[in-house]
């Protein structure tokens, strides 16, 4: 739960991430929710997630072998509420098929940021942790 009392939950069965506010029973979809797949509006086993101070959701999309960012909708430089059913995410690292090269993952799992905005991703099946500069 973050400082705004939101809880983010990844659901591997539904291929989605939901955000719940304190006392909310249904939550709203903030990522995925369009079935399992490889399109930018789909997820395939969302595993770990990180939510930044602007409520952007970063997640390891395990079976698609990349890390995605799902951001709030914006209009005229104003941040709006999450739509019911997020539209699509962007691949921030990986996305070059499954593999062991520096730009590939084989089952990305945990992720975290440091104070310099470096993203750390545990690449479980390659037995390594990789660091990426995210701007």
Secondary structure, 3 states (H helix, E strand, C coil): CCCCCEEEEEECCCCEEEEEECCCCCCEEEEECCCECCCCCCECCEEEEEECCCCCEEEEEHHHCEEEEECCCEECCEECCCCCCCCCCEEEEECCCECCCCCCECCEEEEEECCCCEEEEEEHHHCEEEEEECC
